[in-house]
Amino acid sequence: MEKLILCLLVVISPLYAGGSMPDDLVIIQKPITFDDTRKALTLQYMQQRYGMVQDEPTIKPKMVVVHWTVIPTFEQTFNAFNPPQLPAARDGIRAGGNLNVSSQFVIDRDGTIYQLMPETTMARHTIGLNYTAIGIENIADGDSLPMTEAQLDANSRLIRYLAGKYPIEYVLGHSEYHRFRDTDWWKETDSSYFTEKNDPDLAFMNRLRSKLSDLSLTPLP
């Protein structure tokens, strides 16, 4: 019985470290595969893309980037992020390396929050900024699947929690990441490696930042 209880504790233990969970915040742990292959690919990405040589693929979070998946369900999103290596379908970004895309969090349409990776482990979700950005993906596409009120509320509560743990300076949408290209925050070594993004819509991001106005976030460049 003691061995069984120990195993259960390991399975349900959270991926985040430290900090107390607010009563109104529930985060479901759903870790993607982070094996030796993914670790090696992440370290390679950090060295090639950012010139950062580290023993562990850790980051110091100072910003949060909000995305939408285009993929219509959490299950499909999880399956897309789970393999360590970039699939053939994403050849358009293979110039950036073979590490698969992912994010630390995914928020479903009903506001359910899933954590796929530790907050301080690098995920590939935003060119030039992954070394310091926590990614939040939302199950939406801005068209047939617009961002929901439940997602707005969940993003707000999650980011408020993260800002209580880390010195978060910026909250931006993926569509706004280009605003950092001419700043010291941008570490991408290849100036030609860049993709245009439209997620999420600016109206959603403005509403989200309005809900977080008491955090005194830094205005985007």
Residue, then its C-alpha position, 0 to 999 in steps of 0.5 A: m500500500e505504501k508503494l502504491i500511495l508513493c506512485l500516486l503522489v508522483v503521478i499527480s505532483p504538479l510540474y510547477a515549483g513553489g508558490s501557493m495555488p489560489d483557490d480559484l485556479v485549477i491546473i490539470q497536469k498533462p505533461i508532454t514527452f520530455d525525454d533525452t531527445r527533447k532535452a538535447l534538441t532544446l539545448q541545441y535550439m538554445q545554442q543555435r538560435y540564441g547563442m546560449v550554452q547551458d547544461e539544462p534547458t531552463i529559462k528565467p520567465k519575464m514575459v508571457v506570450v498568448h497564442w491560439t492553436v488553430i487546432p480545434t481540440f485539446e486532445q489534437t493539440f496535445n498529440a501535435f505537441n507531444p513528439p519531441q521532433l518537429p513533424a514533416a508537416r511543419d517543414g516551413i519552420r524547420a530552418g529553426g531546428n528539429l525541436n517540436v513546437s510546444s507551450q507550457f500551458v494550454i487553455d481549452r474552450d471552457g477555460t480548463i487549464y492544462q500544464l504540459m511543461p514546467e514553467t521554467t523549461m523552454a518551449r518552442h512557441t515564439i521566435g526570438l523570445n522562447y528563452t524568457a517567455i512562458g507560452i499559453e496556447n488557447i484552443a481557438d482559431g479566431d474564426s469558427l472558434p473565436m476566443t471565449e469569455a471562459q478563456l479570457d478569465a482563465n488567461s487572466r487568472l493564470i497570468r496573475y498567478l505566474a506574475g506572483k511567482y516570476p518578475i513578469e514584465y510583458v504580456l503579449g499576443h503572438s501577433e505582437y512579438h514582432r515589436f521586440r525585434d529591434t530591442d535587446w530582448w530579441k535573441e534570434t541569431d538569424s534575422s531572416y528567421f521570422t513568421e507573421k502571426n495573427d493570434p490572438d486578435l488585438a481586441f482580446m489582448n487589450r481586454l486581457r491586459s485591462k484585466l491585469s492592469d493592477l500588475s503594472l506591466t510594462p507597455l509593449p515596445 
